[in-house]
């Protein structure tokens, strides 16, 4: 049985972010539904985090509560927002290999 929620977050839709990605990821960790929760932030979702204070606060709270949030450095550099993501305590690095490992693992990946 899978004990880690792996979430690939790419949308910049705030309603989806608030009512799916952030809500599920945070509760899955807080309520013990999953032992580990990792959110991979890629592309447009990075820009949403960088620009929206409410989203930033939700991301920071999740990280404080043990959700791993990582972001693609190449995307962040392309959009010139690396510093803003780092300020939210997001681990920003080249994530192509991480996503490849997720895919090759055969485990379920939630993609939003």
N, C-alpha and C positions, 0 to 999 in steps of 0.2 A: 504494500500500500504506500502511495506517495505521501511523504511527510513534509514536503516543501511546496509552497505555492510559488510558481514562477510566472510573473506577469510582465508582458511586453507592452508598454504604454507608449503609443505613438500619436494618439489623437490630441488635437488642441481644443476639443469640445469640452467646455467647462462643466456642463451638466453631466456628461459621461464621466469626467474625471471625479467630480464630487460624489456622484451617486453610484458609481461602480468601482473604479480603480481605488480611490482613496478610502471609501467606505469599506469595501471588502478586504482590502489588504490590511487595514488597521484592525478591523474586527477579527480577522483570521488569526492574527498574532495575539491580540489582547484576550480573546476568548479561548485560545488554545486549539482552534480548529486545525491549525497547521503548526508544526514545530518551528519551521522557518518560513519566512515570507520575503521574497526578493522581487523588487520592482525595477525593471530595466527601462529607463526613460530614454526615448530615442526620437529625434526629429522634432516635429511640431509641439509635442508635449513639453519639451525643454523650454521652448519659447513661452508657452503658457505659464509654466512655473516662474520663469524669470520676470514676467510682466504682471502677475496677479498676486497681490499680497495675501488674499484669503487662501489661495492654493499653497503659497509658500508656508503659511502657518500650519496647514494640515500636513504637509510633507515633513516639516520639522517635528511635529508631534509624533508622527508615525516613527520617525527615526529614533526619537527619544524612547519610544516604547518597544524598540527592537526590530522594526522592519528595516531590512537592508534596501537602500535606494541607491542605484548606480545609474550613471548617465554616460552617453557616448561623447568622448572628448572631441572626436572629429566633427560631429554635428555642432557641438557647443562652440568650438573654434570657428567653424564656418559662419555661425550666427553671432559671433563675438559676445557670448554670454557665459563663458566658462566661469568667470569670477562670480557672477550672480548665482550660479548653481552651487559653487563651492560655499558661498555665504549661507546656503540653506543646509549645509552639512551633507550634501550629496557627494558620493564618491565618484569623481569624474575621471574616466580613463578610456582607452580604446577598447570597445566592447564587442567587436566583431568575433573574436575567439570565444568569448563568453556565450554569445548567442549560438554560435556553432556548436559548442559543447551541449547547450540545452537541447538543440535539435537532435544531435546525435545520441543523446541519452535516451530518447524515446519516451521521456516523461511528458506529461501534459503541460502545455504552455498556454496560459490565457493571454490572448492578444486583443488589445483594445486600441 
